[in-house]
Amino acid sequence: MTQPSDSESPGTDPTGGRLILVGTPIGNLGDASPRMRQAIETADVIAAEDTRRFLSLAQRLNLTHTNRVVSVFDHNEGHRAPELVDLIAAGETVVLLSDAGMPAVSDPGYRVVRACAEAGLAITSTPGPSAVLMALAVSGLPSDRFSFEGFLPRKSGQRRTLLEELKAEKRTMVFFESPHRIVDAMDDFAEVIGDDRPMSISRELTKTYEETLRGTVGSLRELAADGLRGELTLVLAGATEVETAPEDHLGEVSELVDAGVRAKEAAGQVAKKFGLSKRDVYEAWLHRE
């Protein structure tokens, strides 16, 4: 069996059109890989989240590239995707990249990838830096199973609702947050998750002032009280296994019922949240004292 050369991507036809997702540096230009450079310099079309930022990056890295650069961002990706599909189907190579890190991971790209997949077109990637994986790796928290939750909601009410849903999640969780909202976000973590849950906050990853703070929700809340600068990635430990019984959660069932939810449905919601049997929770609620 012939092995692909270093310059080829497995499973793709180098003579045909294809989509290449290109990971770009998240801060340190030294993380620009040779494959990233090659993909950009040989592409027929470059689809960038912000064309001005891409041109600035290319200039700083001394990259030569096609003059054909188009924008693909959140608000135009839907109608741009069919255009890129047509270009790739016609045999052109399209490089898709975001402002930093891997496209399609909390950045534009998902709709383009889906459209190309549905059209049966070749899709590959030149892996690059990822704030999600880096923050997870340096957090000191379990990394064998984790979930990426993206940016926390801007409003406190929505943020608390999300944290309530994730409170019993056993996997380590990774979030993005703005330095302008970190103080309020940590207040919500403390209120919903509690002060004792292990956590880390990484800032300015790969940059000059890179820092990772490790501790608990409570201790990091105090450190964040005066604000934190830079791009922030939060890593929260999952909930620990705790023996729980249906009777322990009847108050929550009653609250849902009082709010107008049918008892059986309320029992199902509570059972799912705590990993219990819906039947057992419902029976316990029916026979409550």
Residue frames as qw, qx, qy, qz and C-alpha x, y, z in Angstrom:
[[0.000, 0.888, 0.460, 0.000, 0.00, 0.00, 0.00],
 [0.420, 0.457, -0.018, 0.784, 1.42, 3.38, -1.03],
 [0.346, -0.608, -0.439, 0.565, 1.87, 5.79, 1.87],
 [0.198, 0.943, 0.214, 0.160, 0.92, 9.45, 1.32],
 [0.551, 0.324, -0.201, 0.743, 3.86, 11.82, 1.04],
 [0.292, -0.368, -0.449, 0.760, 4.50, 14.49, 3.66],
 [0.083, 0.136, -0.123, -0.980, 2.90, 17.08, 1.40],
 [0.419, -0.234, -0.649, -0.590, -0.30, 15.15, 0.79],
 [0.486, -0.188, 0.486, -0.701, -3.33, 14.67, 3.01],
 [0.141, 0.051, 0.988, 0.030, -4.69, 11.13, 3.37],
 [0.264, 0.541, 0.778, -0.180, -7.98, 10.47, 1.63],
 [0.274, 0.820, 0.111, -0.490, -7.81, 13.46, -0.72],
 [0.733, 0.437, 0.333, 0.402, -7.02, 13.84, -4.40],
 [0.352, -0.538, 0.055, 0.764, -4.29, 16.49, -4.71],
 [0.168, 0.085, 0.554, 0.811, -5.39, 17.19, -8.30],
 [0.155, -0.629, -0.675, -0.352, -9.02, 17.87, -7.43],
 [0.187, -0.628, 0.065, -0.753, -10.82, 20.60, -5.54],
 [0.597, -0.355, -0.668, 0.268, -11.01, 20.44, -1.79],
 [0.319, -0.865, -0.006, -0.387, -11.66, 22.42, 1.37],
 [0.639, 0.075, -0.527, 0.556, -8.76, 22.82, 3.79],
 [0.456, -0.865, -0.157, -0.135, -9.48, 24.04, 7.32],
 [0.581, 0.406, -0.355, 0.609, -6.34, 25.84, 8.47],
 [0.582, -0.723, -0.288, 0.235, -5.47, 26.40, 12.11],
 [0.345, 0.718, -0.142, 0.588, -3.67, 29.70, 12.69],
 [0.393, 0.064, -0.580, 0.710, -1.66, 30.98, 15.69],
 [0.355, -0.778, -0.513, -0.072, -3.67, 32.10, 18.72],
 [0.312, -0.939, 0.038, 0.138, -0.97, 34.56, 19.72],
 [0.457, -0.594, 0.530, 0.398, 2.55, 33.33, 19.11],
 [0.615, 0.651, -0.258, -0.363, 3.54, 33.51, 15.43],
 [0.029, -0.494, 0.868, 0.045, 6.09, 30.77, 16.09],
 [0.564, 0.108, 0.772, -0.272, 3.19, 28.32, 16.11],
 [0.641, 0.578, -0.136, -0.486, 2.62, 28.80, 12.37],
 [0.777, -0.134, 0.599, 0.138, 3.28, 25.37, 10.93],
 [0.122, -0.299, 0.675, 0.663, 4.93, 24.58, 7.57],
 [0.150, 0.398, 0.876, 0.228, 1.70, 22.93, 6.46],
 [0.076, 0.811, 0.421, -0.400, -0.25, 26.08, 7.33],
 [0.051, -0.649, 0.325, 0.686, 2.13, 28.14, 5.23],
 [0.154, -0.057, 0.841, 0.515, 2.00, 25.71, 2.31],
 [0.171, 0.581, 0.796, -0.016, -1.80, 25.56, 2.33],
 [0.072, 0.842, 0.211, -0.492, -2.13, 29.35, 2.30],
 [0.085, -0.591, 0.472, 0.648, 0.51, 29.89, -0.36],
 [0.071, -0.040, 0.875, 0.477, -0.88, 27.28, -2.76],
 [0.297, 0.518, 0.724, -0.345, -4.64, 27.84, -2.30],
 [0.184, 0.444, 0.558, 0.677, -6.80, 29.08, -5.14],
 [0.302, -0.698, -0.215, -0.613, -9.14, 30.88, -2.74],
 [0.289, -0.022, -0.690, 0.663, -8.73, 31.93, 0.87],
 [0.414, -0.666, -0.436, -0.441, -11.91, 32.28, 2.92],
 [0.348, 0.097, -0.543, 0.758, -11.06, 34.35, 6.00],
 [0.236, -0.681, -0.640, 0.266, -13.16, 35.38, 8.99],
 [0.031, -0.934, -0.050, 0.353, -11.69, 38.87, 8.73],
 [0.763, 0.546, 0.072, 0.338, -9.85, 39.65, 5.50],
 [0.078, 0.898, -0.274, 0.336, -7.90, 42.53, 7.02],
 [0.639, -0.604, 0.465, -0.107, -6.64, 40.40, 9.88],
 [0.929, 0.129, 0.292, 0.188, -5.65, 37.67, 7.47],
 [0.555, 0.747, -0.062, 0.361, -3.70, 40.09, 5.28],
 [0.235, -0.848, 0.386, -0.277, -1.97, 41.40, 8.40],
 [0.841, -0.330, 0.430, 0.000, -1.08, 37.84, 9.48],
 [0.855, 0.414, 0.170, 0.262, 0.24, 37.02, 6.00],
 [0.276, 0.872, -0.213, 0.344, 2.39, 40.13, 6.04],
 [0.462, -0.733, 0.452, -0.212, 3.85, 39.38, 9.48],
 [0.847, -0.162, 0.502, 0.066, 4.64, 35.80, 8.41],
 [0.033, 0.567, -0.584, -0.581, 6.02, 36.89, 5.02],
 [0.560, 0.247, 0.790, 0.011, 3.52, 34.68, 3.23],
 [0.204, 0.213, -0.485, -0.823, 2.87, 34.95, -0.48],
 [0.367, 0.329, 0.830, -0.260, -0.66, 34.02, -1.42],
 [0.199, 0.505, 0.682, 0.491, -3.38, 34.29, -4.01],
 [0.060, -0.084, 0.048, -0.994, -4.99, 37.69, -4.45],
 [0.524, -0.346, -0.533, -0.568, -8.37, 35.99, -4.23],
 [0.148, -0.072, -0.768, 0.619, -9.46, 36.46, -0.63],
 [0.412, -0.493, -0.442, -0.625, -13.11, 36.36, 0.44],
 [0.233, -0.312, 0.571, -0.723, -14.75, 36.88, 3.82],
 [0.613, -0.296, -0.698, -0.222, -16.62, 34.18, 5.72],
 [0.033, -0.182, 0.601, -0.777, -18.01, 35.31, 9.05],
 [0.196, 0.257, 0.848, -0.419, -21.05, 34.51, 11.19],
 [0.405, 0.562, 0.337, -0.638, -23.51, 36.69, 9.32],
 [0.523, 0.577, -0.342, -0.526, -22.57, 35.78, 5.74],
 [0.218, -0.310, 0.921, 0.092, -21.50, 32.15, 6.06],
 [0.603, 0.335, 0.661, -0.296, -24.94, 30.84, 5.15],
 [0.639, 0.732, 0.119, -0.201, -24.98, 32.36, 1.68],
 [0.100, 0.767, -0.607, -0.182, -21.21, 32.13, 1.17],
 [0.603, -0.217, 0.767, -0.034, -21.18, 28.34, 1.65],
 [0.776, 0.479, 0.408, -0.043, -22.87, 27.50, -1.70],
 [0.372, 0.887, -0.263, -0.073, -20.40, 29.76, -3.52],
 [0.209, -0.638, 0.741, 0.002, -17.44, 27.91, -2.00],
 [0.741, 0.077, 0.661, -0.088, -19.03, 24.55, -2.77],
 [0.694, 0.704, 0.125, -0.078, -19.28, 25.55, -6.44],
 [0.160, 0.851, -0.499, -0.025, -15.63, 26.62, -6.50],
 [0.436, -0.409, 0.800, -0.054, -14.43, 23.37, -4.94],
 [0.776, 0.320, 0.529, -0.124, -16.68, 21.29, -7.22],
 [0.575, 0.812, -0.082, -0.057, -15.03, 23.09, -10.15],
 [0.877, 0.201, -0.193, 0.392, -11.62, 21.87, -8.97],
 [0.132, 0.739, -0.294, 0.591, -10.35, 24.75, -6.87],
 [0.590, -0.216, -0.618, 0.471, -8.70, 24.47, -3.47],
 [0.255, -0.788, -0.090, -0.554, -10.29, 26.67, -0.81],
 [0.435, 0.000, -0.638, 0.635, -8.49, 27.40, 2.45],
 [0.415, -0.751, -0.314, -0.406, -10.82, 28.37, 5.30],
 [0.510, -0.026, -0.529, 0.678, -9.39, 30.08, 8.36],
 [0.313, -0.873, -0.371, -0.054, -10.59, 32.16, 11.30],
 [0.005, -0.932, 0.228, -0.281, -8.87, 35.01, 13.12],
 [0.053, -0.570, 0.770, -0.282, -7.07, 32.59, 15.44],
 [0.519, -0.122, 0.792, -0.298, -7.09, 28.88, 16.23],
 [0.196, 0.127, 0.921, 0.312, -9.14, 26.22, 14.47],
 [0.403, -0.009, -0.239, -0.883, -12.03, 27.35, 12.26],
 [0.649, -0.230, -0.592, -0.418, -15.45, 25.79, 12.95],
 [0.556, -0.330, -0.652, 0.397, -14.60, 25.50, 16.69],
 [0.180, -0.771, -0.379, 0.479, -16.54, 28.40, 18.21],
 [0.046, -0.504, 0.325, 0.799, -15.64, 30.24, 14.99],
 [0.684, 0.497, -0.073, -0.529, -17.12, 30.38, 11.48],
 [0.111, 0.427, -0.861, -0.253, -16.70, 27.29, 9.31],
 [0.431, 0.088, 0.857, -0.270, -19.29, 24.75, 10.39],
 [0.630, 0.574, 0.288, -0.437, -21.82, 25.66, 7.69],
 [0.403, 0.679, -0.523, -0.321, -19.19, 25.53, 4.96],
 [0.107, -0.301, 0.947, -0.035, -17.95, 22.13, 6.15],
 [0.534, 0.273, 0.714, -0.362, -21.50, 20.78, 6.29],
 [0.600, 0.665, -0.004, -0.445, -22.28, 22.06, 2.80],
 [0.281, 0.599, -0.719, -0.213, -19.13, 20.50, 1.38],
 [0.276, -0.128, 0.936, -0.177, -19.81, 17.21, 3.17],
 [0.610, 0.434, 0.512, -0.420, -23.35, 17.09, 1.80],
 [0.568, 0.714, -0.223, -0.344, -21.95, 17.73, -1.69],
 [0.978, 0.017, 0.135, 0.158, -19.50, 14.86, -1.31],
 [0.407, 0.828, -0.277, 0.267, -16.45, 17.11, -1.64],
 [0.755, 0.024, -0.434, 0.491, -13.00, 16.46, -0.18],
 [0.324, -0.882, 0.067, -0.335, -12.39, 18.08, 3.22],
 [0.788, -0.045, -0.387, 0.477, -9.19, 18.06, 5.23],
 [0.325, -0.943, -0.020, -0.074, -7.38, 20.17, 7.80],
 [0.542, 0.395, -0.455, 0.586, -3.95, 21.43, 8.74],
 [0.589, -0.665, -0.437, 0.140, -4.24, 21.21, 12.54],
 [0.263, 0.583, -0.208, 0.740, -3.17, 24.22, 14.50],
 [0.097, 0.083, -0.621, 0.773, -3.12, 25.83, 17.94],
 [0.448, -0.551, -0.580, -0.400, -6.28, 25.50, 20.03],
 [0.181, -0.479, 0.414, -0.753, -7.01, 27.49, 23.17],
 [0.852, -0.275, -0.052, -0.442, -9.48, 24.78, 24.21],
 [0.942, 0.025, -0.294, 0.159, -6.96, 21.94, 24.17],
 [0.425, 0.435, -0.432, 0.667, -4.09, 24.01, 25.52],
 [0.375, -0.501, 0.291, -0.724, -6.06, 25.33, 28.49],
 [0.933, -0.218, -0.084, -0.275, -7.33, 21.83, 29.22],
 [0.842, 0.212, -0.377, 0.321, -3.85, 20.34, 29.03],
 [0.320, 0.365, -0.447, 0.751, -2.27, 22.87, 31.42],
 [0.518, -0.582, -0.072, -0.623, -5.21, 23.03, 33.83],
 [0.007, 0.286, -0.862, 0.418, -4.16, 20.05, 35.91],
 [0.670, 0.067, 0.391, -0.628, -7.78, 18.81, 35.77],
 [0.624, 0.089, 0.772, 0.081, -8.93, 15.44, 34.35],
 [0.288, 0.539, -0.354, -0.708, -8.71, 15.51, 30.56],
 [0.215, 0.000, 0.953, 0.212, -9.73, 11.98, 29.60],
 [0.078, 0.630, 0.735, 0.238, -13.31, 13.18, 29.07],
 [0.095, -0.390, -0.182, 0.898, -14.32, 16.80, 28.54],
 [0.302, 0.736, 0.586, 0.156, -16.89, 19.05, 26.90],
 [0.248, -0.009, 0.100, 0.963, -16.37, 22.39, 25.19],
 [0.066, 0.707, 0.655, -0.258, -19.19, 24.82, 25.99],
 [0.329, 0.609, 0.299, 0.656, -17.99, 27.83, 23.99],
 [0.040, 0.328, -0.203, 0.922, -18.61, 31.40, 25.15],
 [0.060, -0.411, -0.768, 0.488, -20.71, 31.80, 28.27],
 [0.060, 0.781, 0.542, 0.304, -23.99, 33.70, 27.73],
 [0.210, 0.434, -0.118, 0.868, -23.67, 37.45, 28.14],
 [0.473, -0.543, -0.004, -0.694, -26.64, 37.87, 30.49],
 [0.164, -0.343, 0.797, -0.469, -26.48, 36.58, 34.06],
 [0.756, 0.052, 0.357, -0.546, -29.90, 34.91, 33.93],
 [0.859, 0.410, -0.244, -0.184, -29.01, 32.89, 30.84],
 [0.312, 0.550, -0.726, 0.269, -25.57, 32.15, 32.25],
 [0.396, -0.262, 0.711, -0.519, -27.03, 30.77, 35.47],
 [0.871, 0.195, 0.130, -0.432, -29.53, 28.67, 33.54],
 [0.716, 0.494, -0.494, 0.003, -26.70, 27.09, 31.57],
 [0.089, 0.466, -0.772, 0.423, -24.65, 26.45, 34.71],
 [0.678, -0.117, 0.476, -0.548, -27.67, 24.82, 36.37],
 [0.904, 0.323, -0.116, -0.255, -27.89, 22.46, 33.40],
 [0.640, 0.503, -0.535, 0.227, -24.17, 21.66, 33.67],
 [0.418, -0.664, 0.447, -0.429, -23.98, 21.45, 37.46],
 [0.857, -0.217, 0.444, -0.147, -24.15, 17.65, 37.50],
 [0.750, 0.599, -0.282, -0.018, -21.96, 17.16, 34.39],
 [0.854, -0.438, 0.205, 0.193, -19.20, 14.70, 35.28],
 [0.747, 0.359, 0.116, 0.548, -16.83, 15.63, 32.45],
 [0.345, -0.436, -0.009, 0.831, -14.36, 18.50, 32.72],
 [0.342, 0.827, 0.441, 0.064, -15.82, 21.57, 30.98],
 [0.434, -0.116, 0.169, 0.877, -14.10, 24.31, 28.99],
 [0.153, 0.882, 0.435, -0.103, -15.56, 27.80, 28.48],
 [0.395, 0.314, 0.081, 0.859, -14.53, 31.06, 26.83],
 [0.196, -0.848, -0.443, 0.215, -15.22, 34.35, 28.60],
 [0.302, 0.766, 0.020, 0.568, -14.56, 38.02, 28.02],
 [0.424, -0.014, -0.474, 0.771, -12.38, 39.94, 30.52],
 [0.223, -0.288, 0.001, -0.931, -15.21, 42.48, 30.72],
 [0.746, -0.320, -0.215, -0.544, -17.61, 39.86, 32.12],
 [0.584, 0.135, -0.760, 0.252, -15.31, 37.61, 34.14],
 [0.085, -0.158, 0.607, -0.774, -16.21, 39.14, 37.52],
 [0.678, 0.007, 0.108, -0.727, -19.96, 38.64, 37.00],
 [0.786, 0.174, -0.551, -0.219, -19.35, 35.18, 35.51],
 [0.377, 0.178, -0.799, 0.434, -17.35, 34.06, 38.56],
 [0.379, -0.099, 0.449, -0.803, -20.13, 35.31, 40.83],
 [0.813, 0.094, -0.150, -0.555, -22.54, 33.07, 38.92],
 [0.648, 0.226, -0.722, 0.089, -20.17, 30.09, 39.08],
 [0.065, 0.174, -0.737, 0.650, -19.94, 30.52, 42.85],
 [0.552, -0.011, 0.262, -0.791, -23.71, 30.87, 43.23],
 [0.862, 0.175, -0.187, -0.439, -24.64, 27.89, 41.06],
 [0.768, 0.283, -0.562, 0.121, -21.65, 25.53, 41.13],
 [0.755, -0.643, -0.086, 0.095, -20.36, 26.36, 44.62],
 [0.069, -0.921, 0.384, 0.005, -17.02, 27.62, 45.93],
 [0.638, -0.477, 0.601, 0.060, -15.26, 24.25, 46.29],
 [0.880, 0.408, 0.239, 0.051, -15.24, 22.95, 42.70],
 [0.558, -0.356, 0.384, 0.644, -11.67, 22.80, 41.22],
 [0.472, 0.846, 0.246, -0.006, -11.14, 25.21, 38.35],
 [0.536, -0.253, 0.230, 0.772, -8.50, 27.00, 36.29],
 [0.338, 0.905, 0.175, -0.190, -8.44, 30.23, 34.29],
 [0.652, -0.052, 0.339, 0.676, -5.91, 30.64, 31.48],
 [0.207, 0.924, 0.134, -0.293, -5.20, 34.01, 29.93],
 [0.222, 0.852, -0.401, -0.255, -3.16, 35.19, 26.95],
 [0.893, -0.091, 0.425, 0.116, -2.26, 31.63, 25.92],
 [0.788, 0.279, 0.229, 0.499, 1.01, 31.39, 23.90],
 [0.198, 0.887, 0.024, 0.416, 1.59, 35.14, 24.34],
 [0.322, 0.501, -0.484, 0.641, 4.19, 37.04, 26.38],
 [0.292, -0.329, 0.501, -0.745, 2.03, 37.36, 29.49],
 [0.696, -0.141, -0.640, -0.295, 0.54, 33.87, 29.41],
 [0.179, -0.290, 0.695, -0.633, -0.75, 32.79, 32.81],
 [0.607, -0.283, -0.677, -0.306, -2.83, 29.95, 34.21],
 [0.324, -0.386, 0.497, -0.706, -4.49, 30.40, 37.59],
 [0.573, -0.128, -0.800, -0.123, -5.44, 27.18, 39.37],
 [0.136, -0.124, 0.638, -0.748, -7.57, 26.69, 42.44],
 [0.117, 0.467, 0.863, -0.152, -11.27, 26.47, 43.22],
 [0.057, 0.729, 0.491, 0.473, -14.22, 28.49, 42.06],
 [0.397, -0.878, -0.240, 0.117, -14.08, 30.42, 45.32],
 [0.562, -0.506, 0.179, 0.629, -10.35, 31.19, 45.26],
 [0.374, 0.198, 0.492, 0.761, -10.39, 32.18, 41.59],
 [0.056, -0.844, -0.479, -0.237, -13.43, 34.35, 42.19],
 [0.423, -0.825, -0.053, 0.370, -11.36, 36.35, 44.67],
 [0.513, -0.244, 0.400, 0.719, -8.44, 36.61, 42.23],
 [0.232, 0.435, 0.598, 0.632, -10.79, 37.79, 39.49],
 [0.126, -0.786, -0.516, 0.318, -12.52, 40.35, 41.70],
 [0.118, -0.716, 0.121, 0.678, -10.35, 43.18, 40.36],
 [0.667, 0.681, -0.057, -0.298, -10.70, 41.92, 36.80],
 [0.693, -0.210, 0.561, 0.401, -8.47, 39.89, 34.49],
 [0.313, 0.712, -0.280, -0.562, -7.02, 41.11, 31.22],
 [0.044, 0.356, -0.854, -0.377, -6.61, 39.22, 27.98],
 [0.713, 0.009, -0.481, -0.510, -8.50, 36.41, 26.30],
 [0.419, -0.346, 0.702, -0.461, -9.74, 33.97, 28.95],
 [0.670, 0.018, -0.683, -0.290, -10.31, 30.22, 28.82],
 [0.532, -0.409, 0.490, -0.556, -11.99, 28.67, 31.86],
 [0.553, 0.084, -0.823, -0.097, -11.68, 24.99, 32.76],
 [0.585, -0.379, 0.326, -0.638, -14.09, 23.58, 35.35],
 [0.025, -0.159, 0.982, -0.096, -13.79, 20.14, 36.94],
 [0.525, -0.257, -0.632, -0.509, -16.76, 17.84, 36.51],
 [0.657, -0.483, 0.191, -0.547, -19.10, 16.92, 39.32],
 [0.002, 0.325, -0.928, 0.180, -17.93, 14.09, 41.53],
 [0.528, -0.229, -0.768, -0.280, -19.90, 10.89, 41.87],
 [0.241, -0.192, 0.558, -0.770, -22.29, 11.33, 44.78],
 [0.082, -0.307, -0.948, 0.010, -24.76, 8.74, 46.01],
 [0.307, 0.033, 0.083, -0.947, -28.19, 10.26, 45.55],
 [0.155, 0.329, 0.926, -0.099, -31.73, 8.98, 45.98],
 [0.021, -0.551, -0.580, -0.599, -35.00, 10.04, 44.34],
 [0.380, -0.780, -0.480, 0.128, -36.24, 11.33, 47.70],
 [0.467, -0.393, -0.032, 0.791, -33.38, 13.83, 47.79],
 [0.115, -0.024, 0.385, 0.915, -34.81, 15.75, 44.83],
 [0.024, 0.621, 0.782, 0.052, -38.53, 15.89, 45.46],
 [0.078, -0.719, -0.208, 0.659, -38.28, 19.59, 46.22],
 [0.037, -0.336, 0.503, 0.795, -37.15, 20.26, 42.67],
 [0.000, 0.330, 0.877, 0.350, -39.99, 18.14, 41.30],
 [0.061, -0.722, -0.611, 0.317, -42.47, 20.13, 43.37],
 [0.079, -0.592, 0.089, 0.797, -41.01, 23.43, 42.14],
 [0.007, 0.067, -0.711, -0.700, -41.50, 22.35, 38.53],
 [0.069, -0.509, -0.852, -0.101, -45.03, 21.15, 39.23],
 [0.089, -0.724, -0.393, 0.560, -45.87, 24.45, 40.95],
 [0.032, -0.470, 0.328, 0.818, -44.56, 26.21, 37.83],
 [0.676, 0.429, 0.013, -0.599, -47.05, 24.33, 35.69],
 [0.319, 0.396, -0.829, -0.233, -45.04, 21.31, 34.53],
 [0.886, -0.163, -0.252, -0.354, -46.86, 17.97, 34.59],
 [0.663, -0.600, 0.431, -0.120, -45.65, 15.75, 37.43],
 [0.932, 0.081, 0.294, 0.196, -44.43, 12.94, 35.19],
 [0.565, 0.719, -0.037, 0.402, -42.53, 15.36, 32.96],
 [0.219, -0.867, 0.331, -0.301, -41.07, 17.12, 36.01],
 [0.834, -0.385, 0.394, 0.016, -39.92, 13.77, 37.38],
 [0.859, 0.376, 0.173, 0.301, -38.30, 13.02, 34.04],
 [0.278, 0.865, -0.177, 0.379, -36.40, 16.32, 33.97],
 [0.462, -0.745, 0.425, -0.227, -35.09, 15.82, 37.51],
 [0.933, -0.110, 0.332, 0.079, -34.20, 12.17, 36.84],
 [0.739, 0.576, 0.027, 0.350, -32.20, 13.10, 33.75],
 [0.019, 0.897, -0.274, 0.346, -30.38, 15.88, 35.60],
 [0.444, -0.634, 0.579, -0.255, -29.20, 13.57, 38.39],
 [0.346, 0.336, -0.862, -0.155, -28.87, 10.29, 36.49],
 [0.391, -0.003, 0.781, -0.487, -31.82, 8.63, 38.22],
 [0.073, 0.310, 0.904, 0.284, -34.70, 6.49, 37.05],
 [0.276, -0.230, -0.195, -0.913, -37.68, 8.56, 35.90],
 [0.648, -0.379, -0.594, -0.290, -40.03, 5.91, 37.29],
 [0.572, -0.281, -0.573, 0.515, -38.31, 5.92, 40.70],
 [0.095, -0.002, -0.165, 0.982, -38.45, 9.73, 40.97],
 [0.434, -0.270, -0.361, -0.780, -42.10, 9.82, 39.91],
 [0.673, -0.367, -0.641, -0.036, -43.05, 7.06, 42.35],
 [0.436, -0.200, -0.478, 0.735, -41.21, 8.84, 45.17],
 [0.108, -0.101, -0.011, -0.989, -43.06, 12.06, 44.38],
 [0.565, -0.331, -0.510, -0.558, -46.46, 10.31, 44.32],
 [0.745, -0.422, -0.510, 0.082, -45.81, 8.70, 47.71],
 [0.268, 0.355, -0.367, 0.817, -44.19, 11.69, 49.35],
 [0.312, -0.526, -0.694, 0.379, -45.35, 12.55, 52.85]]
